[in-house]
Amino acid sequence: MAGEHRNENALVDIFKNMPYGPAPEADNVVKAWINDHGGSFGHFINNEWIKPEGRKTYQTKNPSTGQVLATTIQGEETDVDQAVSASRKAYDSWSKTPGHIRARHLYSIARHIQKHMRLMSVVESMDNGKTFRESRDCDVPIVVRHFYHHAGWAQLMDTEMRGWKSIGVVGAIVPWNFPLMLLTWKLAPALAMGNTVVLKPATYTRLSALLLAEICAEAGLPPGVFNVVTGNGAMGSQLATHPDVDKVAFTGSTEVGQKLRRAVAGTGKKLSLELGGKSPVVVFESADLDSAVEGIVDAIWFNQGQVCSAGSKILVQEPVKDQLIMKLKDRLKHLRVGDSLDKTMDMAAIVDESQKKSIEEYVQHARGEGAEVYQATGCFPESGCFYPPTLITNVQTVSKVVREEIFGPVAVLLPFRTAKEAISLANNTNYGLAGSVWTENIGLALEVSLNIKAGTVWVNCHNLFDAAAGFGGYKESGYGRDGGKEGLFEYTRPSWEERLRPEVGEIDYKTFGSTVQQRPTMGNAPITEIPVDGIKMPGIDRTYKMYYGGAQKRPDAPYSRAIYGADGQVFGHVGEGNRKDVRNAVEVAHNAAPGWGKRAAHNRAQIVYYMAENLEIRRNEFAERICKLTGGKLGEGLEEVDLAIHRLFHWGAYCDKYGGTIQETTLYGATMKIHEPVGVIGMACPDEYPLLGFVSLFAPAVIRGNCVVIVPSEKHPLLALDLYQIFDTSDLPGGVVNILTGDRDHITKYLTEHQDIQSMWYFGSAEGSKFVEYTSAVNVKRTWVSYGYKRNWPDREEGQGEEFLYQSVQCKNIWVPMGDIFAN
Amino acid sequence: MHMTGITTGAVCVYPNRVAECKKALKELQATEIPIASVATGFPTGQVPLKTRIEEIELAVMDGASEIDIVINRQYALQGNWQGVYDEVQRMKVACGDAQMKTIIAAGDLGTMANVYKASMVCMMAGADFIKTSTGKESVNATLPIGLVMVRAIRKYHQMTGFKVGFKPAGGIRSAKDACTWMSLMKEELGDDWLNAQLFRIGASGLLTDIERQIFHHVTGRYAAGYEMPMS
């Protein structure tokens, strides 16, 4: 009876104190699954477990408890070879498998994951340390949704992705923060579009990827279509650089993303990077502060802040600053931190001690700078790899914790006064992954959302994800999108295009593009004489200048370059552009960009049509000029001019027809995909088709609101220079198209190295292409290069296909939830 | 269980049953259980103010120590918050020492903003509790409504220091639902709001399920509904 008495006392205590009881999720099925594998896992290749002899091993641990879960192996290069060759073999049949059949496979995978949802969620929480509440309610349901959604894309590829085809073998490299979810973001679209995949999961978190591979095999996915190899970072590089890998899809740190960019530069591989972030949470005085507080919990304490899109930089309008801080501190006091399998926990473990240490160092650094660090929790475990939710105030814009990604549960808070100041603070970062805006004023919300330079902006919410909306960054947060139709372009290439495998040796990146300016040439100078009243007069000299900011400009260092006609005679001289000309042109392009982007699409269209109109007036003159320079027949020259006019009309037409779409996500509300301009784009034109090539490149960019700094055909630049009179008479605002003449690779070097060029399009040599891709890594700018291939510019697909639009925009998804109306 | 001294928060009846109820509780030697009465033309409130006030006075006179009133929804939807305030304040005077719970009839208010405003106006006019609904509207105690109301309570507490109670009513039928509402209180308002002084659940059908869950907790077996006494 004594025992009963004790129980009754316990009951009394419970009613008195009303504490949370433990609500543990059982780990026995996961343990049994691990036991089935003898506690040790190999690679999963061709639907079989492969455990090569003599490999080093890695013990994966449960971060909540420190307990060893299982052993995985450290793969070596031959393992990568084996997986890639399995994938390559499977690609032959998988890429030819009809979309409907692929759809059935993806559908089956979704179904099988649902059958094993609980097991997957528990594995994920045990291996990563995240709360079971999150793996069960967020990670795994998103995985399922992604496969269903992409089963649909496989079904519809023939109609919705007409003109695009699969790429080949995709090497996917994913991080440890959402091991299963992020691998799915690569796997589902890759398979849907007919590619096969070799995945390297992160070292800390390999189990769920291996479990998924097993489940895919159970679901009937053919051997070799999806393979998993485990190993360290060096093995990741081996995968990325394997000659038979056609595309590298990466999510992870900016640093590793940059390494990958360099590693695959010039190889003809496609690359998409989803990197780090320092995403702002902008709270206006018109916000519902209580909702904002819960939103901030989702923004920065979700998954212990180990989220690339974590809202780690809170910007709050001054009138409500103190109130918000008070509410946040209050909220922190009852955030519960504990075991990842306890369902009553708000936060669980940090993935690894080294990550925890890095977080600690950041916070310590902030303390050293005199910042106020607030840490409090409702409960906190005595042991295990945990870090408390942290709010840092009294920081400056220069503080390390404000500028760098901490990747932990640490938010910094800064005040602002006006919306304009908020936007400046929000964009004062190298990153551009995401952000959120908090206000009950929908007009303000939209305006600020459009001004934040990031791939996703959430209004009155944060960290919502769905398969129907692409996720990915601006600036150093990378390029490419995971999810939505926009994400499919990362796993397809234009149907006409074959992968190029240029053989480029080592390049000296320091000396590439260096040039020695030309000196005067005698003997073959152009002699034009005009008879006036019987007297032979020398023709008036025509000096071509460069063109930027809407005006003709002499080169910064006035050197000239002789331009030869088809007859070998000097036809004229153009300015020799250098580093400073690039600097000046980029500056004016940026000055023009905001206004140009804001212009009504109708207005942009009118300007482009006007260019066509003015070009047609000078049709014969341009055609003759082309012939004199290239040696073609007049008919060919006329054809090129006509095609250029046609192309101006084509892109003029697209001015107001590619603004974006509404995405059909699971949100109750509207998710808007906006096709925003990329920014200022550097362009190097091909030598061939001096007029058509130039028009084909600048026009799609400009109609989508970009400004360009463009190097015309190095050999025949005069046609582009003749166009600037047409620009001036067509009301094109100054700074939208800026033309720099000279040595293509010399100017390309400085364009690519310029930190404020957002994308570089290069149509030149294979070496130059490699240089551009390699050099772009520093600020993770987008690139589009030819690898030395000479495009058939008159061809409609090659010269004005959908890829031109893809290259001219970046997708931003704005999430606007609803939910004001209820009941009567 | 008897050691915990747990009882129902109150017995809630229509005004003309208050006297009878008081007698019954006396016979059961349970006079410590308060009698609550819905008054003011429950559930619609569509009777003249004079009648509504008298109804309160009569219920209090008969022994009710808690009065659940309904606000004037017409005024609320017209934006006449002053009118709502004035009426509730007069009702509070009529309650005298009895506790006043104000039913905002959230399901009739149309927007969450109105739910918040009604909650605030009632607290300003002297409500001891704010209550979601009569149980007769098409939408009653939902968690989003509850969230808005408890946040109003929190704000009012921060502004004035007064702790106002909360009573969700209508549609709460299972022990699990009750736990969810309790965690809402615990998370948003804290442990102070986890007792009968500041938290009530208006539910006639809930008790049986709570008993069934306790039965399961003790025996490991799920009880049939008919094994529990009807409530």
Boltz contact constraints between the chains, C-beta under 6 A:
constraints:
  - contact:
      token1: [A, 8]
      token2: [B, 3]
      max_distance: 6.0
  - contact:
      token1: [A, 11]
      token2: [B, 4]
      max_distance: 6.0
  - contact:
      token1: [A, 12]
      token2: [B, 4]
      max_distance: 6.0
  - contact:
      token1: [A, 15]
      token2: [B, 4]
      max_distance: 6.0
  - contact:
      token1: [A, 18]
      token2: [B, 191]
      max_distance: 6.0
  - contact:
      token1: [A, 18]
      token2: [B, 194]
      max_distance: 6.0
  - contact:
      token1: [A, 290]
      token2: [B, 151]
      max_distance: 6.0
  - contact:
      token1: [A, 820]
      token2: [B, 111]
      max_distance: 6.0
  - contact:
      token1: [A, 823]
      token2: [B, 107]
      max_distance: 6.0
  - contact:
      token1: [A, 823]
      token2: [B, 138]
      max_distance: 6.0
  - contact:
      token1: [A, 823]
      token2: [B, 139]
      max_distance: 6.0
  - contact:
      token1: [A, 824]
      token2: [B, 108]
      max_distance: 6.0
